[in-house]
Amino acid sequence: MVNCGRSGLYGEDNGLSKLTEDQVIEIHKTHKDRPVLKHRQIADMFKVHRTTISYILNGKIWHRIYDEIYGKRS
């Protein structure tokens, strides 16, 4: 499991996580309140890569928070 990158630890519990749950919620709020901001600008605010922001906002990572905000993904 570990060799395949599936540690079983998610979100803040994963030692490699650079963001907290509160920061991920703030990313969603920032995107909703200021939709003109580019992913790169939001990424600079939170000191992560723009791809990370894209994945968060599209529910590819931090699934639980995405599902809480937007409802279950299909």
VMD Tcl script that draws the C-alpha trace (Angstrom):
set ca {
  {0.00 0.00 0.00}
  {2.71 2.48 1.00}
  {4.76 1.66 -2.13}
  {1.79 2.71 -4.26}
  {1.42 6.04 -2.45}
  {-1.67 5.05 -0.45}
  {-0.68 5.80 3.11}
  {-4.20 5.77 4.50}
  {-3.65 9.22 6.00}
  {-5.71 12.02 4.54}
  {-5.80 15.80 4.83}
  {-3.87 17.26 7.73}
  {-3.10 13.78 9.08}
  {-0.82 13.17 6.11}
  {2.64 14.41 7.07}
  {3.28 15.59 3.50}
  {0.26 17.91 3.48}
  {1.19 21.57 3.11}
  {-2.33 22.82 3.81}
  {-4.70 22.60 6.73}
  {-8.41 21.93 6.49}
  {-9.09 25.59 7.33}
  {-6.82 26.73 4.51}
  {-8.61 24.48 2.00}
  {-11.96 25.91 3.10}
  {-10.47 29.39 2.72}
  {-9.29 28.53 -0.81}
  {-12.87 27.61 -1.75}
  {-14.21 30.81 -0.15}
  {-11.59 32.93 -1.89}
  {-12.44 31.40 -5.25}
  {-16.17 31.90 -4.67}
  {-15.82 35.51 -3.42}
  {-13.24 36.58 -6.01}
  {-13.77 34.44 -9.14}
  {-11.60 36.78 -11.21}
  {-8.49 35.58 -9.37}
  {-6.46 33.09 -11.34}
  {-5.41 29.81 -9.76}
  {-1.81 31.04 -9.79}
  {-2.77 34.08 -7.70}
  {-4.57 31.94 -5.14}
  {-1.62 29.53 -5.13}
  {0.76 32.40 -4.37}
  {-1.46 33.43 -1.44}
  {-1.21 29.95 0.08}
  {2.35 29.15 -1.06}
  {1.40 26.07 -3.09}
  {1.51 25.19 -6.81}
  {-1.32 26.34 -9.05}
  {-2.07 22.71 -9.90}
  {-2.80 22.07 -6.23}
  {-5.38 24.86 -6.29}
  {-6.94 23.45 -9.44}
  {-7.15 19.97 -7.90}
  {-8.72 21.35 -4.72}
  {-11.30 23.42 -6.58}
  {-12.20 20.49 -8.86}
  {-12.49 17.96 -6.02}
  {-9.55 15.81 -7.10}
  {-7.88 16.25 -3.70}
  {-9.35 17.14 -0.32}
  {-12.51 15.29 -1.44}
  {-14.29 15.45 1.90}
  {-14.23 19.23 2.04}
  {-15.27 19.51 -1.60}
  {-18.20 17.19 -0.92}
  {-19.21 19.20 2.17}
  {-19.24 22.44 0.19}
  {-20.71 21.30 -3.14}
  {-22.36 17.98 -2.33}
  {-21.26 14.51 -3.36}
  {-19.43 14.08 -6.63}
  {-20.97 11.70 -9.14}
}
mol new
graphics top color blue
foreach p $ca { graphics top sphere $p radius 0.5 }
foreach p [lrange $ca 0 end-1] q [lrange $ca 1 end] { graphics top cylinder $p $q radius 0.2 }
display resetview
